[in-house]
Amino acid sequence: MKAFVTGGARADLLLTVAKVTEHPRGVTGTALFVIPRRTPGVTLRREIRTLDGAVHGEFALDQVEVPAADMIGDIGQGLPRALESIAILRLRAAALACGAAGW
């Protein structure tokens, strides 16, 4: 399951970190994938509406097959890239909050 996908209920593409278990070279680890929402096995389980009017989503992923062309970066880089992005977004949110507090 992929919980709380920001804007996911309206998105055409989902950015997902997944564990790669089958690869021709035998390489395993996490990877970052772009998955079209209409891919077989991708199901919107529920919409999550927030106070700002946005509509997010909770998805179930069941036996989803994703071509290697839809992978961003290399196997083993998925989780580190995602955590780096989250850290940057946290800094941005903190800067916005400080700016709003000074307003």
C-alpha atoms as a printed R data frame, in Angstrom:
    type eleno elety resid chain resno      x       y       z
1   ATOM     1    CA   MET     A     1  0.000   0.000   0.000
2   ATOM     2    CA   LYS     A     2  1.107   3.552  -0.694
3   ATOM     3    CA   ALA     A     3 -0.447   5.883   1.851
4   ATOM     4    CA   PHE     A     4 -1.042   9.616   1.472
5   ATOM     5    CA   VAL     A     5  0.079  10.393  -2.044
6   ATOM     6    CA   THR     A     6  0.149  14.190  -2.258
7   ATOM     7    CA   GLY     A     7 -2.305  15.188  -4.976
8   ATOM     8    CA   GLY     A     8 -2.593  11.521  -5.896
9   ATOM     9    CA   ALA     A     9 -6.361  11.437  -6.363
10  ATOM    10    CA   ARG     A    10 -5.977  13.801  -9.337
11  ATOM    11    CA   ALA     A    11 -2.544  12.673 -10.587
12  ATOM    12    CA   ASP     A    12 -1.843  10.835 -13.830
13  ATOM    13    CA   LEU     A    13  1.592   9.649 -12.632
14  ATOM    14    CA   LEU     A    14  2.757   8.357  -9.244
15  ATOM    15    CA   LEU     A    15  6.340   8.652  -8.011
16  ATOM    16    CA   THR     A    16  7.062   5.536  -5.994
17  ATOM    17    CA   VAL     A    17  9.979   4.005  -4.104
18  ATOM    18    CA   ALA     A    18  9.854   0.234  -4.505
19  ATOM    19    CA   LYS     A    19 12.052  -2.724  -3.738
20  ATOM    20    CA   VAL     A    20 13.416  -4.389  -6.878
21  ATOM    21    CA   THR     A    21 13.386  -8.151  -6.423
22  ATOM    22    CA   GLU     A    22 13.692  -9.391 -10.000
23  ATOM    23    CA   HIS     A    23 16.314  -8.005 -12.342
24  ATOM    24    CA   PRO     A    24 18.248  -9.667 -15.191
25  ATOM    25    CA   ARG     A    25 21.601  -8.758 -13.568
26  ATOM    26    CA   GLY     A    26 20.442 -10.097 -10.176
27  ATOM    27    CA   VAL     A    27 20.709  -6.640  -8.584
28  ATOM    28    CA   THR     A    28 18.290  -5.859  -5.734
29  ATOM    29    CA   GLY     A    29 17.504  -2.782  -3.648
30  ATOM    30    CA   THR     A    30 15.180   0.199  -3.698
31  ATOM    31    CA   ALA     A    31 14.531   2.221  -6.827
32  ATOM    32    CA   LEU     A    32 12.466   5.270  -7.745
33  ATOM    33    CA   PHE     A    33  9.761   4.671 -10.379
34  ATOM    34    CA   VAL     A    34  7.238   6.761 -12.274
35  ATOM    35    CA   ILE     A    35  4.065   4.684 -12.504
36  ATOM    36    CA   PRO     A    36  1.091   5.731 -14.649
37  ATOM    37    CA   ARG     A    37 -2.008   5.691 -12.460
38  ATOM    38    CA   ARG     A    38 -3.883   3.521 -14.984
39  ATOM    39    CA   THR     A    39 -1.286   0.711 -14.740
40  ATOM    40    CA   PRO     A    40 -2.878  -2.689 -13.978
41  ATOM    41    CA   GLY     A    41 -2.622  -3.382 -10.240
42  ATOM    42    CA   VAL     A    42 -2.727   0.310  -9.193
43  ATOM    43    CA   THR     A    43 -5.953   1.082  -7.313
44  ATOM    44    CA   LEU     A    44 -7.076   4.290  -5.618
45  ATOM    45    CA   ARG     A    45 -8.423   2.998  -2.292
46  ATOM    46    CA   ARG     A    46 -9.665   6.313  -0.954
47  ATOM    47    CA   GLU     A    47 -9.518  10.038  -1.460
48  ATOM    48    CA   ILE     A    48 -8.192  12.193   1.373
49  ATOM    49    CA   ARG     A    49 -9.520  15.748   1.381
50  ATOM    50    CA   THR     A    50 -7.631  18.352   3.406
51  ATOM    51    CA   LEU     A    51 -8.626  21.743   4.772
52  ATOM    52    CA   ASP     A    52 -6.763  23.581   2.010
53  ATOM    53    CA   GLY     A    53 -9.052  22.037  -0.611
54  ATOM    54    CA   ALA     A    54 -6.469  19.586  -1.948
55  ATOM    55    CA   VAL     A    55 -7.416  15.994  -2.736
56  ATOM    56    CA   HIS     A    56 -4.779  13.401  -1.927
57  ATOM    57    CA   GLY     A    57 -4.973   9.644  -2.305
58  ATOM    58    CA   GLU     A    58 -4.242   6.296  -0.734
59  ATOM    59    CA   PHE     A    59 -3.308   3.619  -3.255
60  ATOM    60    CA   ALA     A    60 -2.992  -0.144  -3.286
61  ATOM    61    CA   LEU     A    61 -0.267  -1.599  -5.512
62  ATOM    62    CA   ASP     A    62 -0.744  -5.285  -6.295
63  ATOM    63    CA   GLN     A    63  1.721  -7.131  -8.548
64  ATOM    64    CA   VAL     A    64  2.470  -3.937 -10.497
65  ATOM    65    CA   GLU     A    65  4.992  -4.472 -13.278
66  ATOM    66    CA   VAL     A    66  7.009  -1.418 -14.243
67  ATOM    67    CA   PRO     A    67  9.408  -1.301 -17.214
68  ATOM    68    CA   ALA     A    68 13.033  -0.375 -16.555
69  ATOM    69    CA   ALA     A    69 12.540   2.743 -18.714
70  ATOM    70    CA   ASP     A    70 10.264   4.133 -15.973
71  ATOM    71    CA   MET     A    71 13.004   3.923 -13.330
72  ATOM    72    CA   ILE     A    72 14.681   7.156 -12.183
73  ATOM    73    CA   GLY     A    73 18.343   6.617 -11.324
74  ATOM    74    CA   ASP     A    74 19.777   3.238 -10.425
75  ATOM    75    CA   ILE     A    75 18.736   0.357  -8.210
76  ATOM    76    CA   GLY     A    76 19.861   1.112  -4.670
77  ATOM    77    CA   GLN     A    77 19.282   4.863  -5.016
78  ATOM    78    CA   GLY     A    78 15.493   4.927  -4.508
79  ATOM    79    CA   LEU     A    79 15.263   5.439  -0.759
80  ATOM    80    CA   PRO     A    80 18.276   7.793  -0.470
81  ATOM    81    CA   ARG     A    81 16.852  10.004  -3.254
82  ATOM    82    CA   ALA     A    82 13.412  10.059  -1.648
83  ATOM    83    CA   LEU     A    83 14.820  10.950   1.784
84  ATOM    84    CA   GLU     A    84 16.930  13.729   0.267
85  ATOM    85    CA   SER     A    85 13.835  15.195  -1.390
86  ATOM    86    CA   ILE     A    86 11.896  15.022   1.882
87  ATOM    87    CA   ALA     A    87 14.721  16.817   3.717
88  ATOM    88    CA   ILE     A    88 14.702  19.621   1.138
89  ATOM    89    CA   LEU     A    89 10.921  19.943   1.374
90  ATOM    90    CA   ARG     A    90 11.125  20.125   5.182
91  ATOM    91    CA   LEU     A    91 13.606  22.989   4.944
92  ATOM    92    CA   ARG     A    92 11.313  24.758   2.494
93  ATOM    93    CA   ALA     A    93  8.322  24.337   4.816
94  ATOM    94    CA   ALA     A    94 10.347  25.660   7.758
95  ATOM    95    CA   ALA     A    95 11.483  28.701   5.766
96  ATOM    96    CA   LEU     A    96  7.894  29.431   4.707
97  ATOM    97    CA   ALA     A    97  6.708  29.131   8.323
98  ATOM    98    CA   CYS     A    98  9.433  31.515   9.532
99  ATOM    99    CA   GLY     A    99  8.530  33.989   6.798
100 ATOM   100    CA   ALA     A   100  4.840  33.793   7.669
101 ATOM   101    CA   ALA     A   101  5.596  34.270  11.382
102 ATOM   102    CA   GLY     A   102  7.556  37.430  10.607
103 ATOM   103    CA   TRP     A   103  4.743  38.776   8.444
